[in-house]
Structures are given as C-alpha cells and as structure tokens.
Amino acid sequence: QVQLVESGGGLVQPGGSLRLSCAVSGSFISMYPMGWYRQAPAKQLELVANITTGGVSANYVDSVKGRFTISRDNAKKMVYLQMNSLKPEDTGVYYCNTGGNRPLWAWGQGTQVTVSS
C-alpha cells in the first residue's frame, strides 16, 4: 500500500518562502509523473505543479508560475515544492500524488500552508 507523507508547511508572511516535501513509501515513483495539489478554502482541489518522470520538464498553474518550483529525487522517493514570494491566495492544504491530474494513490494528510501577515 502506497503512503504519502507531506511536510514543510506552516504560517508565513506574504513574500516569504516555504519548501514542501513529500515522502513516498510502498511504490517506486520513477515511472510516474508527480504533482502537488492544493485544496484552498472553499475551492476545488487544484493541481498546481506537475513534473515528468525524469524531472526534466515541469509545468505549473498560471497563478504560481515563476514563484514555485517542483523537483523530485526518484532514488529517495521524494518530491519537493519550493514556494517563493508567497501570497495569501496560496493558502491551503498541499498534497502530493501522481501527476497529470490523475492521482492514483490514496491521499496523505497533506501539509497546511497559511500565508498571512
């Protein structure tokens, strides 16, 4: 059974940075595109960043382009999301899962990101 454990969230002021981490157990990740999803208050779950299997290519939702960077370490079965220049609208619970807007695994507990002064 695949388990996803997200970490690294917290309370940060606008303009600040956070680095989220996702540890995957129970499966290799090298064969899957991976993604970070965001559940913002009163909004639908949204794929904000996606990275290809080898990590060569990534794409982002327009609202985070130029501020967020997704990366992966297949050997360690880790996925990361570097978030810079954070805005209040980035607030939400962040989850990792397989990418391409096709989450295959049971969701982890997520990590809460709150951007507020």
Secondary structure, DSSP 8 states (H G I E B T S, - for coil): --EEEEE--EEE-TT--EEEEEEEESS--TTS-EEEEEE-TTS--EEEEEE-TTSS-EEE-GGGTTTEEEEEETTTTEEEEEE-S--GGG-EEEEEEESTT---S-----EEEEE--
